[in-house]
Each structure stands twice: as C-alpha cells, then as structure tokens.
Amino acid sequence: MSLDIAGRPAPRLSGADAWRRALTTAVHCVLALLGIAIVVQALIVVEARPQDLITGIHGMADIIWRAMPPDFSKLPAAAWPTLQTLDIALFGTMVGIVIAVPLALLAAANMTPSRYAYYAARAIIGFTRAVPDLVWALLFVTAVGLGPFPGGLALGVHSVGMLGRLFAETIEQMDMAPIHALELTGARRIQVFSHGIIPTLLPSLLGISLYRLDENIRSSLVLGFVGAGGIGFQLLTAMNLFQYQEVSLLLIIIFVIVLGAERLSAALRERLA
Amino acid sequence: MLRVRGLSLRYPNGKLALSDFELTVEAGELVVVLGGNGSGKSTLLRCITRTLKPSAGEIWLGQTNLCALEGEKLRRARLELAMIWQHASLVRRSTVLANVATGALGRHSTLRTVFGGLPAAELDAARGYLGDVGLADLAEQRAGTLSGGQAQRVAIARSLAQRPRVLLADEPVASLDPEAAEDIMRLLQRLARSERLAVLCVLHQVELAYAYADRVIGIRDGRIAFDLPRSQVSREAVHRLYIHEAA
C-alpha cells in the first residue's frame, strides 16, 4: 500500500475517476496544441520574416542618422499645425459629447422611453463606432475638402460611437435607488434628471470624455496623413520631401503632445474620481 | 389621514399578494406593520405610493383617492406622501443639504429648479430640517461620506422637505446597528408627534414595534391578522405571524 507524505494511505482512484482524469489531460493537450496552431497560422498569414528585419536594419539606421539633429529652426512653422491638431481633437470630442449624451440616454435600457428608440440609438452608436475614424476622415475630405475641418468632423462622428457606448453602459450601471426616491417625492422627470441623474453621472461622464479627448489627440495626428490637417499632414509632407531632420522635430512634438495629454487627462480623471 | 379600503393586489401570475386590506393611520400616529417575509408588507407600501397598481380597493389621502389618479394628478398627490427605505437612497456625490432640498423639487417650477436651483428660502428650510434630525453640522458634506445611520437621518430630512402629511417607511432600520435603529425610531416617533405626520412603518424588529408604535398591524399571507394598540398586542399573536415561515 502506498503512503502519502502525512503517512496516511493514499486514496485509490476508481476506474471511472482514472478515465475522467485521463480525459481531462487529453483535453488540455488538445487545447494547448490548438493554441500553438493559432499562433503559427498568424505568423504564416502576416508573412513574418524576422531575418528581413535584421538585414534591413541598416536602412532604418540610415534614416535615423539623417534625422539627427532635429531641425529646431522649423519650430515656429510647426506651432500652427500643432494647435490645429489639438483643436481637431477638442472639436471632435465636443461634437461627440453633444450627440452622444442624448443618444446614450436612449440607448440605456434603464432610461430609454421605448424599445424602438433603444434599438435605433444602439444602431447609430454601433455604426459610427464600427467605421474607423480614418475612413470617416476620407469621406469628409471628399465632402468638405482638405484641412482640419474634415478631421474634426471625422473624430466627432467616431466619438459619437465610442462615447455613446461607454455613456450608455455607465448609465445602465448607475444606482437607480436615488432616482426612484426622487421620483416618489413628486419631482418631475426633468427635475429628476437635473438633480438626480446628472450629479450621479457627471464625474463618470467627464472622466470618459477626458479619456476620449486623450485618444482623439492621438487619432488627430494620424488623420493628417489623409489630408485632414494638423501636424500629421506636416509630417507626411516632410517625409515625402525627405526632410528627415524636420521629421524628427515633429516626432518630438508629437511625443510631447501625446505624453502631456495622457498625463493631464489621467490627473484630471484622478481628481474627478 | 391615510385610509386604505378593500385593497387587493393580484400579480399577473395569479398570486394574491394583498387581500381586502383595510387600515387607517391618523395624523400624529406611528403605526408599525409586522409580518414574515413575503407576507405583503412592502407590497402594501408600494400600492400606497402607487408604484404598484392595486387590483381593487381605494387609498384615501385626506379627501383624495390615489387609486383614481394618473399622470400629473398622481404626481401632485405624491407630494403629500413621503417614503423612506431600508437604504437611504441619497445622491452620493451631492452635498447633504442638496439631497435634503431635493425633497421640495416637486413644489417648484421645472425651469426655475433646473436652471436656477431651488429658492434660497427652500435651502434655509432644508437646513432647518437637517437641524431637526440632528445633522445641521454636516450640511456641506458629501452624502457618500455619511454612516448608515446619518444617511438614514438625511433621508428623513429629505422627506420632511417634501412637507408631507403621510410618511411611509419600509424597514428603515434594517441595515443599522441597534443603537442607530433606536435613534431612527425615536426620531420617527418624535416627528409623528411634533409635525402631526401619519407614519406607517414596516419593521422586522418586534422589540422596536413594542417600544415605539402607537398601533401594530400584523400581516400574514396578504391579510390583516390583527390591528391593535401596542399595549394589546400579545407575544403569541406576533409569534403566529412568523410560524409559517419557520415551518
């Protein structure tokens, strides 16, 4: 008879238990093989060739070498596109908030006045979120021409989807007890909204909006690549003209903007919490 | 003040939650409702506030039959009917004073309250109600920082700001420690006397009913088992309310 470490006889497995344990082990092995297969197919589909990265590294090094030192004499010229980039993000976020708040109220199961309004609002939110901001920017550039305005519109429409969904989820998770309490005091629906729902939700909605602004600043940098203005457009032009020292300056500005916006947004959200 | 006549409620699944219920609560009176889980105590309060629509019967608040009202008329009638729950249900991020003052929202115009807030006189009154419940010092504190007992006092102050004639309380001390529970019951008793409120309070704590109620109503299976002055309620009668629960 075998003994376990405490000196007691180890329990013997019945036939059924032994089979169950073997089956579990087999299932784990199959799942592990499946996981490996998924990773391998991903490497094949993306045509991953690490050796190319090693052989081509001198090309990257050459560009970095030519980008040094950054051309700080171009700093004044970069000020306006930088402001444009920030304002595209600000405009887009504000448009997003103004449209997303009423949509979210319709799309929240605990607030919506009707099932039809719920599904319609959810559909709009889903559609504006599903289409990437870059595609929206291309559409708006076609509609209103090159410049920062189509960029702002693109971020605004995409933000409606992103903010709408998060706002609606926040509203659905809201503690409804204070709201029901206010309703029973004889307060009208608008009064319940202004004195119950807004104070309860405002910090969360502001936090989400600040996070969105942070995201939109990153996005507005890229939108310039499709002609939607801002520092991205400046970066694309400098790269096309092989002005690598200007490119490095613009990358430094982008780094400062992104990091600054991220820190500021995080600090403000922490204060709101 | 509050009269319930022949009140019945049958749920859509056919279950009879309240059957031919009769009760009266006069101004200045504190009436406690006792009964086991699922006996119909909370359902009774929800019918009185018209959160649930009764299948039959009448609920008279003074000269007004609440069962005959809908929409704006029901909203206006509710101004005279305040309610407190087991949990205080305060807006946690607003100040204590703002929470109390919201009790008076329904008495003022929508535009004024939404864009300009409540009148200064209403805020002064709210401070007075906070003083009545012993929390004048906490007026500017956020409601989310209060203890359970303090929050329940604020909820009572909010119901006073409503200037009701009837105060309904659904297990208002269920989540409080014994000392805080006694405080709240003393407060309800005092307010019933001083403000001439008709207070109808659902409780699970039999000892509190014996200590503070003017009258005790026992409910079993949605029917009144007894409706007696506190001094005439026997321990046996109360015990019988809970027997089927233990069985």
Chai-1 contact restraints between the chains, C-beta under 6 A:
chainA,res_idxA,chainB,res_idxB,connection_type,confidence,min_distance_angstrom,max_distance_angstrom,comment,restraint_id
A,A177,B,S89,contact,1.0,0.0,6.0,A-B,restraint_1
A,P178,B,S89,contact,1.0,0.0,6.0,A-B,restraint_2
A,P178,B,L90,contact,1.0,0.0,6.0,A-B,restraint_3
A,P178,B,V91,contact,1.0,0.0,6.0,A-B,restraint_4
A,A181,B,S89,contact,1.0,0.0,6.0,A-B,restraint_5
A,L182,B,T102,contact,1.0,0.0,6.0,A-B,restraint_6
A,L184,B,T49,contact,1.0,0.0,6.0,A-B,restraint_7
A,L184,B,M83,contact,1.0,0.0,6.0,A-B,restraint_8
A,T185,B,G103,contact,1.0,0.0,6.0,A-B,restraint_9
A,T185,B,G106,contact,1.0,0.0,6.0,A-B,restraint_10
A,T185,B,Q162,contact,1.0,0.0,6.0,A-B,restraint_11
A,G186,B,R75,contact,1.0,0.0,6.0,A-B,restraint_12
A,G186,B,R78,contact,1.0,0.0,6.0,A-B,restraint_13
A,G186,B,L79,contact,1.0,0.0,6.0,A-B,restraint_14
A,G186,B,G106,contact,1.0,0.0,6.0,A-B,restraint_15
A,A187,B,L105,contact,1.0,0.0,6.0,A-B,restraint_16
A,A187,B,G106,contact,1.0,0.0,6.0,A-B,restraint_17
A,R188,B,T110,contact,1.0,0.0,6.0,A-B,restraint_18
A,I190,B,T110,contact,1.0,0.0,6.0,A-B,restraint_19
A,I190,B,V114,contact,1.0,0.0,6.0,A-B,restraint_20
A,Q191,B,L105,contact,1.0,0.0,6.0,A-B,restraint_21
A,Q191,B,T113,contact,1.0,0.0,6.0,A-B,restraint_22
A,S194,B,V114,contact,1.0,0.0,6.0,A-B,restraint_23
A,H195,B,T102,contact,1.0,0.0,6.0,A-B,restraint_24
A,G196,B,V91,contact,1.0,0.0,6.0,A-B,restraint_25
A,P199,B,V91,contact,1.0,0.0,6.0,A-B,restraint_26
A,P199,B,R93,contact,1.0,0.0,6.0,A-B,restraint_27
A,P199,B,S94,contact,1.0,0.0,6.0,A-B,restraint_28
A,T200,B,V91,contact,1.0,0.0,6.0,A-B,restraint_29
